[in-house]
């Protein structure tokens, strides 16, 4: 049997197995939500491990009673892009063999002829497209498909939709959301777990009373993994490489990236690569430098279209100014324009998820971008 590559730290993708850290309480809660047929809206900043958590729960639910479906709609640019992806994933993930997939397509999507191709993908020996258009099926027919399939397989179906904030970018988005809510809220054998990477947009979709999905499901705000849970995890990883890291150094790593899961693992890996025997302050410093170097091209691309006022406003926040932006001292020190300009800057940067608003004021949403802004 081929030996599987064992990664020390995993970041930038969903994690599983030994690379999944803590989240015991959140895992148990989400598992109970799934098993009790509750709709869930999972909200948190980027890189908190939402996808990893959902994937973990998918593995732990009672598969005799529940069938879970995972769909990432990041690349869906329209309503019917979504319907095609939804139908394809429902067909693929509720049937184990191509013959059963084709049988279900004939049963539930009788007006379509799928285009099948065989692929070298080790996780699937074939793929197919459906090409659903408004001429073939009305939106409500596709949205009802999960309920029909759940009745067919005799299990409760949990549809997990990642990057759901993309819905807000589609043409005629409000009407699309109304159609979705109108069909899904009446389904008896299906529940939905909805999550996305743009916290501000997700909050607006599900917490704004004017929006169709207001109070659609149980809101679940995912918090950072506490440092005390990271300490044994990271120390064990270093020990496996015959390296030593103190609890204080692990705490420093966590603090630098505000405990955001993906960044904790990325910085820990960079620190490990700069350690000979024991993690010292130089190991941390060089690890941070490497992390910033890795992220700089992305940050330059993300901020390249921002105006000087917008960049200056972010620098002010990164340097510890979280309130009182209209004071003359802040306006002049950071050159962010007039008092009336402040509200425009704040609104734009919040909508784009560059910053977040809390009871303590405004903060940079990405902790590594904050370090980058401080040094830039």
C-alpha positions in Angstrom: 0.0 0.0 0.0 1.3 3.5 -0.9 2.2 5.6 2.1 0.2 8.8 2.5 2.1 12.0 2.9 1.8 13.2 6.5 1.7 17.0 6.7 3.0 18.7 9.8 0.9 21.8 9.5 -2.0 22.3 7.0 -3.4 25.7 6.0 -5.2 27.2 3.1 -7.4 24.2 2.7 -9.9 22.3 4.9 -8.2 20.1 7.4 -9.2 16.7 8.9 -7.9 13.9 11.1 -4.9 14.8 13.3 -4.7 18.3 11.7 -8.1 19.2 13.0 -7.7 21.1 16.2 -10.1 21.1 19.2 -13.5 22.4 18.2 -15.1 19.7 20.4 -18.0 21.9 21.6 -18.7 23.3 18.2 -18.5 19.9 16.6 -21.0 18.4 19.0 -23.3 21.3 18.7 -23.3 21.3 14.9 -23.7 17.5 14.9 -26.8 17.8 17.1 -28.2 20.5 14.8 -27.7 18.2 11.8 -29.3 15.2 13.6 -32.3 17.3 14.7 -33.0 18.7 11.3 -32.2 22.4 12.1 -31.1 24.9 9.5 -27.8 26.5 10.6 -26.0 29.7 9.4 -22.3 29.5 10.3 -20.7 32.9 10.4 -17.1 33.9 11.2 -14.2 35.8 9.7 -12.0 34.1 7.1 -9.6 31.4 8.0 -11.5 30.3 11.2 -12.0 26.8 9.9 -15.7 26.8 9.0 -15.2 24.3 6.1 -13.1 22.0 8.2 -15.7 22.0 11.0 -18.5 21.2 8.5 -16.4 18.4 6.9 -15.7 17.0 10.4 -19.3 16.9 11.3 -20.2 15.3 8.0 -18.0 12.4 9.0 -19.5 12.0 12.5 -23.2 12.1 11.9 -25.2 8.8 11.9 -25.1 7.9 8.2 -27.9 5.4 8.6 -30.2 8.3 9.3 -28.6 11.3 7.6 -27.1 12.0 4.2 -25.0 15.1 3.9 -24.2 17.0 0.7 -21.4 19.6 0.4 -21.5 22.3 -2.3 -19.0 25.1 -2.8 -20.7 27.8 -4.9 -17.7 30.2 -5.1 -17.6 29.9 -8.9 -21.3 30.2 -9.4 -22.0 33.6 -11.1 -25.7 33.3 -11.7 -28.9 31.6 -10.5 -28.7 28.8 -13.0 -25.0 28.2 -12.4 -26.1 27.3 -8.9 -29.0 25.1 -10.0 -26.6 23.1 -12.2 -24.1 22.7 -9.4 -26.8 21.8 -6.9 -28.3 19.2 -9.1 -25.0 17.7 -10.1 -23.8 17.4 -6.5 -27.1 16.0 -5.3 -26.9 13.3 -8.0 -23.3 12.5 -7.3 -23.3 12.5 -3.6 -26.5 10.5 -3.0 -25.5 7.6 -5.3 -22.3 5.5 -5.1 -22.2 4.2 -8.7 -22.6 5.8 -12.1 -25.5 3.5 -12.9 -27.4 4.9 -9.9 -26.5 8.5 -10.8 -27.9 8.0 -14.3 -31.0 6.3 -12.9 -31.7 9.2 -10.6 -31.2 11.7 -13.4 -33.7 9.9 -15.5 -36.2 9.8 -12.6 -35.9 13.4 -11.3 -34.5 15.3 -14.4 -36.3 13.5 -17.2 -36.1 16.4 -19.6 -32.2 16.4 -19.6 -29.5 14.3 -21.3 -26.3 14.4 -19.2 -22.9 14.7 -20.8 -20.6 12.1 -19.2 -16.8 12.1 -19.3 -14.4 9.8 -17.5 -11.6 11.5 -15.5 -8.3 10.6 -13.9 -9.5 12.1 -10.6 -8.8 9.5 -7.9 -11.9 10.6 -6.0 -14.3 10.1 -8.9 -14.0 8.0 -12.0 -16.4 10.0 -14.0 -17.9 13.5 -14.2 -21.0 14.9 -15.9 -22.8 18.1 -16.8 -26.5 18.8 -17.1 -26.9 22.1 -18.8 -30.0 23.1 -17.0 -31.6 26.2 -18.4 -34.9 28.1 -17.7 -36.4 26.3 -20.8 -35.8 23.0 -19.1 -36.8 23.6 -15.5 -38.3 26.3 -13.4 -36.2 27.4 -10.4 -38.7 25.9 -8.0 -38.4 22.5 -9.6 -34.6 22.4 -8.9 -34.9 23.9 -5.5 -37.4 21.1 -4.6 -35.0 18.4 -5.8 -33.3 17.9 -2.4 -36.7 17.0 -0.8 -37.5 14.6 -3.6 -34.1 12.8 -3.2 -34.4 12.7 0.6 -37.8 10.9 0.2 -36.2 8.6 -2.4 -33.2 7.5 -0.2 -35.2 7.4 3.0 -32.9 9.6 4.9 -32.8 13.2 6.2 -30.7 15.3 3.9 -28.4 18.0 5.1 -27.3 20.3 2.3 -24.1 22.2 3.2 -23.5 25.3 1.0 -20.1 27.0 1.2 -19.4 30.6 0.0 -23.1 31.4 0.1 -22.4 35.1 0.0 -22.0 34.7 -3.8 -25.8 34.7 -4.0 -25.7 38.5 -3.2 -23.7 39.1 -6.4 -26.0 37.4 -8.8 -28.4 39.3 -11.2 -31.8 39.8 -9.6 -30.4 38.5 -6.3 -33.3 39.5 -4.1 -35.8 37.6 -6.2 -33.5 34.5 -6.2 -33.2 34.6 -2.4 -37.0 34.9 -2.1 -37.4 31.8 -4.4 -34.9 29.8 -2.4 -36.4 30.7 1.0 -39.9 30.2 -0.3 -39.2 26.6 -1.3 -36.7 25.5 1.4 -38.7 26.7 4.4 -41.5 24.1 3.6 -39.2 21.1 3.1 -39.8 18.4 5.7 -36.9 16.0 5.0 -34.1 18.5 4.2 -32.2 21.0 6.3 -29.4 23.4 5.3 -26.1 24.4 6.7 -25.1 27.7 5.1 -21.7 29.4 5.5 -19.4 31.8 3.7 -16.1 33.7 3.9 -17.4 37.3 3.8 -18.7 37.9 7.3 -20.2 41.3 6.6 -22.2 40.1 3.7 -23.3 36.9 5.5 -24.5 39.1 8.4 -26.5 41.2 6.0 -28.1 38.3 4.3 -29.2 36.5 7.5 -29.5 39.2 10.1 -31.1 42.1 8.2 -34.9 42.0 8.8 -35.5 43.2 5.2 -33.7 40.3 3.6 -35.5 37.0 2.6 -33.2 34.8 4.6 -33.7 36.7 7.9 -33.8 34.1 10.7 -33.7 31.3 8.2 -31.6 29.2 10.6 -29.8 29.0 13.9 -27.0 31.6 13.8 -23.7 30.0 14.9 -20.8 32.5 15.3 -17.5 30.5 15.2 -14.9 31.9 17.6 -11.1 31.5 17.4 -9.7 28.4 18.9 -8.3 29.4 22.4 -4.5 29.5 22.8 -4.6 26.8 25.5 -5.9 24.4 22.9 -3.3 25.4 20.4 -0.4 24.8 22.8 -0.5 21.0 23.1 -1.3 20.7 19.4 1.7 22.7 18.2 4.1 21.3 20.8 3.2 17.8 19.6 3.9 18.8 16.0 7.3 20.2 16.9 8.1 17.2 19.1 7.5 14.9 16.1 10.3 16.7 14.4 12.6 16.5 17.5 12.2 20.2 18.1 11.2 22.1 21.2 8.8 25.0 21.5 7.7 26.5 24.9 4.1 27.3 25.7 5.1 31.0 25.7 6.4 30.8 22.1 3.1 29.1 21.0 1.2 31.8 22.7 3.2 34.4 20.8 2.5 32.7 17.5 -1.2 32.7 18.3 -1.2 36.3 19.4 0.5 37.5 16.3 -2.2 36.2 14.1 -5.1 36.6 16.5 -5.7 32.9 16.8 -7.0 32.6 13.2 -6.7 28.9 12.5 -5.1 28.9 9.1 -2.6 31.6 9.9 -1.7 29.9 13.2 -0.7 26.8 11.3 1.0 28.7 8.5 3.1 30.8 11.0 3.9 27.7 13.1 5.2 26.0 9.9 7.4 29.0 9.0 8.7 29.1 12.6 9.5 25.4 12.4 11.5 25.9 9.2 13.6 28.5 11.0 14.3 26.3 14.1 17.3 24.1 14.6 16.6 22.7 18.1 14.5 25.0 20.1 12.3 27.9 19.1 13.9 31.2 20.0 12.8 34.8 19.4 14.8 34.9 16.1 12.8 31.8 14.9 9.5 33.7 15.5 10.8 36.9 13.9 12.0 35.2 10.8 8.8 33.1 10.6 6.8 36.4 10.6 9.0 37.8 7.9 8.5 34.7 5.8 4.7 34.9 6.4 4.6 38.5 5.3 6.6 37.7 2.2 4.2 34.9 1.3 1.2 37.2 1.7 2.5 40.4 0.3 1.6 39.7 -3.4 -2.0 38.9 -2.4 -2.3 42.0 -0.2 -0.9 44.2 -2.9 -3.4 42.8 -5.4 -6.3 43.2 -2.9 -5.4 46.8 -2.0 -4.2 47.9 -5.4 -7.5 49.5 -6.4 -8.0 51.3 -3.1 -7.7 55.1 -2.9 -5.1 56.9 -0.8 -7.8 57.9 1.7 -9.0 54.3 2.0 -5.4 53.0 2.5 -4.7 55.7 5.0 -7.9 54.8 6.9 -6.8 51.2 7.1 -3.3 52.2 8.3 -4.9 54.3 11.1 -6.8 51.2 12.2 -3.8 49.0 11.9 -1.8 51.4 14.1 -4.4 51.2 16.9 -6.9 53.9 16.1 -10.3 52.1 16.5 -12.6 55.1 17.3 -12.6 58.9 17.1 -11.7 59.0 13.4 -13.3 62.5 13.0 -11.0 64.2 15.5 -8.7 66.7 13.9 -5.6 64.9 15.2 -6.6 61.6 13.4 -7.7 63.4 10.3 -4.5 65.3 9.9 -2.1 62.6 11.1 -3.4 59.9 8.7 -4.6 62.2 5.9 -8.1 60.6 5.5 -9.9 63.7 4.3 -12.7 65.6 5.9 -15.1 64.5 8.6 -17.8 63.7 6.1 -15.4 61.4 4.3 -15.0 59.1 7.3 -18.4 57.5 7.0 -17.9 56.8 3.3 -14.6 55.2 4.0 -16.0 53.1 6.8 -19.0 51.9 4.8 -16.9 50.9 1.7 -14.2 49.0 3.7 -16.9 47.2 5.8 -18.7 46.1 2.7 -15.5 44.8 1.2 -14.6 43.0 4.4 -11.3 44.8 4.8 -12.4 45.8 8.3 -14.9 44.6 10.9 -17.0 46.6 13.4 -17.2 45.5 17.0 -18.3 47.1 20.3 -14.7 48.2 20.7 -14.5 50.0 17.3 -13.1 49.2 13.9 -10.4 46.5 13.3 -8.6 45.1 10.3 -10.3 41.8 9.5 -7.1 40.0 8.4 -4.5 40.0 11.2 -1.6 39.4 8.8 -2.7 42.3 6.6 -2.7 44.3 9.8 1.0 43.4 10.4 1.7 44.2 6.7 0.1 47.6 7.0 2.0 48.4 10.1 5.3 47.6 8.4 4.5 49.0 4.9 
